[in-house]
Amino acid sequence: MTETPTGTLTETWLEEVARRLPARVRGDVVDGLRTAVADRIHDAAARGVPAPEAERRALEELGDPARLAEDHAPGPRHLIGPAHYHEFLELLRVLVPVLAGVFGGLSLLGTLFAEAGRQDPVAYAALALASALGAALQGALMGAGTAVVVFAVVERVESTRTTGRAAGADAPAEAAGSRRSGAEEEPARWTVEQLPPPRPPRDVTVGELVWSSLGLALAFAAPFLLSRPLFAHGPLAGEPLLAPGLWWPWVPLYLGLVAVSWGWELLRFLRRRWSWGLWAVNAAVDLAMAALLVTVLRTESVVNPVLRERGWVGEGFAAAGVVLVVVITVWDLVATFLACRHSLARRRGAGGG
């Protein structure tokens, strides 16, 4: 049994194959290719080839990881070429849920703003949900169509460039006909220089980004929703739940912190990995939001004074709100601290630095 190679080129090459394969076959295919690379390195080393050169030769003999992934996939992939199929799926996984969430969320908020207080609550909720689901479907279809168009253009542009390079190579080849008479031109050979830089694994998934974005969108919309009458009938008819006096300066500060929180979520997704810097920014935003909410709860009437006058909100409301804010803030700080520490420890254990 030959020793498994652990060189950076081999691991990057295997990752390029693995990320293009379905999860159900990924492990077996990667294990088989890892063994194949190890066998070739072992054979080359037995012939006196230095280890780095042996690794390079082994990978180039096995060839383009995109083509290997296509060969080992359990089904045809004809919509997008193998060189870009995985990137196509990655774009699809981002665009479909994000656009579905954005379209559905905007439709829901629009219906809530437009119809609040005009209908009974059941019809009001049904109308809002039906509209949001239809808009989410439109967003998902738009995301899928956009991904197909983008990669169709990429495939055709690259094909045109390849054809142009081949045509440009014909003239020198003809000029050197006396030296290459009767020789058939070989196709371009894949080399390890075509491998991309190693990609760090993600600590956050697309699904987590989508759900956190939807939650922050709801948090952003909350002051606007709570400042409108939500009921057309009953004791709260025509009354908002939020106190009008909160709109300056507290609500703009709150909305600014929610926007910063979304920016942090997007930055964490783009950076792919946790870092202590990211955790520090998150902690600062958490503490700033907690300080704002606690200050408002202790100094302002958060709910509509009408609710206090009718005895629906007691004196303990502010104290309970402060406790809830503190508990949520501490929980998030601890959870993100542990996630960051775990990510960094896993990378150190894997030699990722």
C-alpha positions as CSV (number, residue, x, y, z in Angstrom):
1,M,0.0,0.0,0.0
2,T,1.6,3.3,-1.1
3,E,1.7,6.3,1.2
4,T,-1.0,8.8,0.6
5,P,0.4,12.1,-0.9
6,T,-0.3,15.3,1.1
7,G,1.3,17.8,-1.2
8,T,-0.4,21.1,-1.8
9,L,-0.8,20.5,-5.5
10,T,-2.4,17.1,-4.9
11,E,-4.8,18.4,-2.3
12,T,-5.8,21.3,-4.6
13,W,-6.2,19.0,-7.5
14,L,-8.4,16.6,-5.5
15,E,-10.5,19.5,-4.2
16,E,-11.1,20.6,-7.8
17,V,-12.4,17.2,-8.6
18,A,-14.4,16.8,-5.4
19,R,-16.2,20.1,-5.5
20,R,-17.7,19.1,-8.9
21,L,-19.1,15.7,-7.7
22,P,-22.3,14.9,-6.0
23,A,-21.9,14.1,-2.3
24,R,-23.0,10.5,-2.6
25,V,-20.0,9.6,-4.8
26,R,-17.5,12.2,-3.8
27,G,-15.7,10.2,-1.1
28,D,-15.2,7.0,-3.1
29,V,-14.0,8.9,-6.2
30,V,-11.6,11.1,-4.2
31,D,-10.2,8.1,-2.4
32,G,-9.6,6.2,-5.6
33,L,-7.9,9.2,-7.3
34,R,-5.8,9.8,-4.2
35,T,-4.5,6.2,-4.4
36,A,-3.9,6.6,-8.1
37,V,-1.8,9.7,-7.5
38,A,0.1,7.9,-4.7
39,D,0.9,4.9,-6.9
40,R,2.2,7.2,-9.7
41,I,4.4,9.1,-7.2
42,H,5.7,5.9,-5.7
43,D,6.6,4.5,-9.2
44,A,8.3,7.7,-10.2
45,A,10.2,8.0,-7.0
46,A,11.5,4.4,-7.5
47,R,13.0,5.6,-10.8
48,G,14.8,8.4,-9.0
49,V,12.4,11.2,-9.9
50,P,12.4,13.9,-7.1
51,A,9.2,14.1,-5.1
52,P,7.9,17.5,-6.4
53,E,8.5,16.5,-10.0
54,A,6.9,13.1,-9.4
55,E,3.8,14.7,-8.0
56,R,3.6,17.1,-10.9
57,R,3.9,14.3,-13.4
58,A,1.3,12.2,-11.7
59,L,-1.3,14.9,-11.7
60,E,-0.6,15.8,-15.3
61,E,-0.9,12.2,-16.4
62,L,-4.3,11.9,-14.7
63,G,-5.3,15.2,-16.3
64,D,-7.9,18.0,-16.0
65,P,-9.9,17.6,-12.7
66,A,-13.0,19.1,-14.5
67,R,-12.9,16.3,-17.1
68,L,-12.2,13.6,-14.4
69,A,-15.2,14.8,-12.4
70,E,-17.3,14.6,-15.6
71,D,-16.1,11.1,-16.2
72,H,-16.9,9.9,-12.7
73,A,-20.2,11.7,-12.3
74,P,-23.2,9.3,-12.0
75,G,-25.2,11.0,-14.8
76,P,-24.8,13.2,-17.9
77,R,-24.1,16.9,-17.5
78,H,-24.9,18.5,-20.8
79,L,-26.5,21.8,-19.9
80,I,-23.1,23.4,-18.9
81,G,-19.7,22.2,-19.8
82,P,-17.7,20.3,-17.2
83,A,-15.1,23.1,-16.8
84,H,-17.8,25.4,-15.4
85,Y,-20.6,23.0,-14.2
86,H,-19.7,23.3,-10.5
87,E,-19.4,27.1,-10.7
88,F,-22.8,27.1,-12.4
89,L,-24.3,25.1,-9.5
90,E,-22.7,27.4,-6.9
91,L,-24.2,30.5,-8.6
92,L,-27.5,28.7,-8.8
93,R,-27.4,27.9,-5.1
94,V,-26.9,31.5,-4.3
95,L,-29.2,33.3,-6.8
96,V,-32.2,31.0,-6.5
97,P,-32.7,31.3,-2.7
98,V,-31.5,34.9,-2.5
99,L,-33.8,36.2,-5.2
100,A,-36.7,34.1,-4.0
101,G,-36.2,35.5,-0.5
102,V,-35.8,39.1,-1.7
103,F,-38.8,39.0,-4.1
104,G,-41.0,37.1,-1.5
105,G,-39.9,39.4,1.3
106,L,-40.5,42.6,-0.6
107,S,-43.9,41.4,-1.7
108,L,-44.8,40.4,1.8
109,L,-43.7,43.8,3.2
110,G,-45.6,45.6,0.4
111,T,-48.8,43.8,1.1
112,L,-48.4,44.3,4.8
113,F,-47.9,48.1,4.4
114,A,-50.7,48.4,1.8
115,E,-53.4,46.3,3.4
116,A,-52.7,46.7,7.2
117,G,-55.9,47.7,9.0
118,R,-58.1,47.4,6.0
119,Q,-59.2,43.7,6.3
120,D,-59.9,41.1,8.9
121,P,-56.7,39.4,10.1
122,V,-57.3,36.0,8.4
123,A,-57.9,37.6,4.9
124,Y,-55.0,39.9,5.6
125,A,-52.6,37.1,6.3
126,A,-53.8,34.9,3.4
127,L,-53.4,37.7,0.9
128,A,-49.9,38.5,2.2
129,L,-48.7,34.9,2.1
130,A,-50.2,34.2,-1.3
131,S,-48.6,37.3,-2.8
132,A,-45.2,36.5,-1.2
133,L,-45.2,32.9,-2.4
134,G,-45.9,33.9,-6.0
135,A,-43.2,36.6,-5.9
136,A,-40.7,34.1,-4.4
137,L,-41.4,31.7,-7.2
138,Q,-40.8,34.4,-9.7
139,G,-37.5,35.3,-8.0
140,A,-36.4,31.6,-8.0
141,L,-37.1,31.3,-11.7
142,M,-35.3,34.6,-12.4
143,G,-32.2,33.4,-10.4
144,A,-32.1,30.1,-12.4
145,G,-32.5,31.8,-15.7
146,T,-29.8,34.3,-14.8
147,A,-27.3,31.5,-13.9
148,V,-28.0,29.7,-17.2
149,V,-27.6,32.9,-19.3
150,V,-24.4,33.9,-17.5
151,F,-22.7,30.5,-18.0
152,A,-24.0,30.1,-21.6
153,V,-22.2,33.4,-22.4
154,V,-19.1,32.3,-20.6
155,E,-19.0,29.0,-22.5
156,R,-19.4,30.7,-25.8
157,V,-16.8,33.4,-25.1
158,E,-14.2,30.9,-24.1
159,S,-15.0,28.7,-27.1
160,T,-14.5,31.8,-29.4
161,R,-11.2,32.6,-27.7
162,T,-10.0,29.0,-28.1
163,T,-10.9,29.0,-31.8
164,G,-9.1,32.3,-32.3
165,R,-6.0,31.0,-30.6
166,A,-6.1,27.9,-32.8
167,A,-6.4,29.9,-35.9
168,G,-3.6,32.2,-34.8
169,A,-1.4,29.2,-34.3
170,D,-1.9,28.0,-37.9
171,A,0.4,30.6,-39.5
172,P,3.5,29.7,-37.5
173,A,2.8,26.0,-37.9
174,E,2.7,26.4,-41.7
175,A,5.9,28.5,-41.7
176,A,7.6,25.7,-39.8
177,G,6.2,23.0,-42.2
178,S,9.6,21.8,-43.2
179,R,10.3,20.8,-39.6
180,R,6.9,19.4,-38.8
181,S,5.9,17.9,-42.1
182,G,3.1,15.4,-41.8
183,A,2.9,15.7,-38.0
184,E,-0.5,16.1,-36.6
185,E,-0.8,19.0,-34.1
186,E,-1.4,17.7,-30.5
187,P,-4.2,19.2,-28.5
188,A,-3.3,21.5,-25.6
189,R,-2.2,19.4,-22.6
190,W,-3.5,20.1,-19.1
191,T,-0.8,21.2,-16.7
192,V,-0.7,21.9,-12.9
193,E,-0.2,25.6,-13.6
194,Q,-3.9,25.6,-14.6
195,L,-4.9,24.7,-11.0
196,P,-6.6,27.6,-9.2
197,P,-5.2,28.8,-5.8
198,P,-6.4,26.5,-2.9
199,R,-10.0,27.4,-1.8
200,P,-10.6,27.6,2.0
201,P,-13.7,25.8,3.1
202,R,-16.7,27.9,4.1
203,D,-17.7,28.3,7.7
204,V,-21.1,29.6,6.6
205,T,-23.4,28.1,4.0
206,V,-25.6,29.9,1.5
207,G,-28.7,28.8,3.4
208,E,-27.4,30.4,6.6
209,L,-26.8,33.7,4.7
210,V,-30.3,33.6,3.2
211,W,-32.0,32.9,6.5
212,S,-29.9,35.5,8.4
213,S,-30.7,38.0,5.6
214,L,-34.4,37.3,5.8
215,G,-34.3,37.7,9.6
216,L,-32.5,41.0,9.4
217,A,-34.9,42.2,6.7
218,L,-37.8,41.5,9.1
219,A,-35.9,43.3,11.9
220,F,-35.4,46.2,9.6
221,A,-39.1,46.3,8.7
222,A,-40.4,45.9,12.3
223,P,-40.5,49.6,13.2
224,F,-42.4,50.4,10.1
225,L,-44.9,47.6,10.6
226,L,-45.4,48.3,14.3
227,S,-46.0,52.0,13.5
228,R,-49.0,51.2,11.3
229,P,-52.4,50.2,12.5
230,L,-52.5,46.4,12.2
231,F,-56.2,45.8,13.0
232,A,-59.4,47.2,11.3
233,H,-61.7,46.0,14.1
234,G,-61.6,45.5,17.8
235,P,-60.0,47.4,20.7
236,L,-56.8,48.1,18.7
237,A,-58.5,49.4,15.6
238,G,-56.5,52.3,14.1
239,E,-53.8,52.1,16.8
240,P,-50.2,51.3,16.1
241,L,-48.2,49.2,18.6
242,L,-45.0,51.3,18.6
243,A,-44.9,54.7,20.4
244,P,-44.7,57.6,17.9
245,G,-42.0,59.3,20.0
246,L,-39.4,56.7,19.2
247,W,-38.9,57.7,15.6
248,W,-36.2,60.3,16.4
249,P,-33.4,59.6,17.0
250,W,-33.8,56.0,18.1
251,V,-35.3,54.3,15.1
252,P,-32.7,55.6,12.6
253,L,-29.9,54.4,14.9
254,Y,-31.6,51.0,15.2
255,L,-32.0,50.8,11.4
256,G,-28.3,51.7,10.9
257,L,-27.2,48.9,13.2
258,V,-29.4,46.4,11.4
259,A,-27.9,47.5,8.1
260,V,-24.3,47.1,9.5
261,S,-25.3,43.6,10.8
262,W,-26.4,42.6,7.3
263,G,-23.1,43.9,5.9
264,W,-21.2,41.8,8.4
265,E,-23.1,38.7,7.4
266,L,-22.3,39.3,3.8
267,L,-18.6,40.0,4.6
268,R,-18.4,36.7,6.6
269,F,-19.9,34.8,3.7
270,L,-17.5,36.4,1.2
271,R,-14.5,35.8,3.5
272,R,-15.5,32.1,3.7
273,R,-13.8,31.7,7.1
274,W,-14.1,33.0,10.6
275,S,-11.3,35.2,12.0
276,W,-10.9,37.0,15.3
277,G,-11.3,40.3,13.4
278,L,-14.7,39.2,12.2
279,W,-15.7,38.1,15.6
280,A,-14.6,41.5,17.1
281,V,-16.7,43.4,14.6
282,N,-19.7,41.2,15.4
283,A,-19.2,41.7,19.1
284,A,-19.0,45.5,18.7
285,V,-22.2,45.5,16.7
286,D,-24.0,43.2,19.2
287,L,-22.9,45.4,22.1
288,A,-23.9,48.6,20.3
289,M,-27.4,47.2,19.5
290,A,-27.8,46.0,23.1
291,A,-26.8,49.4,24.5
292,L,-29.3,51.1,22.2
293,L,-32.1,48.8,23.1
294,V,-31.5,48.9,26.8
295,T,-31.3,52.7,26.8
296,V,-34.6,52.9,24.9
297,L,-36.3,50.5,27.2
298,R,-35.1,52.3,30.3
299,T,-35.8,55.9,29.2
300,E,-38.6,55.8,26.6
301,S,-42.1,54.5,26.3
302,V,-41.6,51.8,23.6
303,V,-45.2,50.8,23.2
304,N,-48.1,53.0,22.3
305,P,-49.2,54.9,25.4
306,V,-52.8,53.8,24.7
307,L,-51.8,50.3,25.6
308,R,-50.4,51.5,29.0
309,E,-53.6,53.5,29.7
310,R,-55.7,50.5,29.1
311,G,-53.6,48.3,31.3
312,W,-52.4,46.0,28.6
313,V,-48.7,46.7,29.3
314,G,-47.5,46.7,32.9
315,E,-44.6,48.3,34.7
316,G,-42.5,45.2,34.3
317,F,-42.4,45.4,30.5
318,A,-39.2,47.4,30.4
319,A,-37.4,45.2,32.9
320,A,-38.4,42.1,31.0
321,G,-37.2,43.6,27.8
322,V,-33.8,44.5,29.2
323,V,-33.4,40.9,30.5
324,L,-34.3,39.5,27.1
325,V,-31.9,41.8,25.3
326,V,-29.0,40.9,27.7
327,V,-29.7,37.2,27.4
328,I,-29.8,37.3,23.5
329,T,-26.7,39.4,23.3
330,V,-24.7,37.1,25.7
331,W,-25.9,34.0,23.8
332,D,-24.8,35.4,20.5
333,L,-21.4,36.6,21.8
334,V,-20.7,33.1,23.3
335,A,-22.0,31.2,20.3
336,T,-20.0,33.2,17.8
337,F,-16.9,33.1,20.0
338,L,-17.1,29.3,20.1
339,A,-17.7,29.0,16.4
340,C,-14.7,31.2,15.7
341,R,-12.4,29.3,18.0
342,H,-13.6,25.9,16.6
343,S,-12.9,27.1,13.0
344,L,-9.4,28.4,13.9
345,A,-8.6,25.2,15.8
346,R,-9.8,23.0,12.9
347,R,-7.6,25.0,10.4
348,R,-4.6,24.7,12.7
349,G,-5.2,20.9,13.0
350,A,-5.4,20.7,9.2
351,G,-2.2,22.7,8.7
352,G,-4.2,25.6,7.2
353,G,-2.6,28.2,9.4
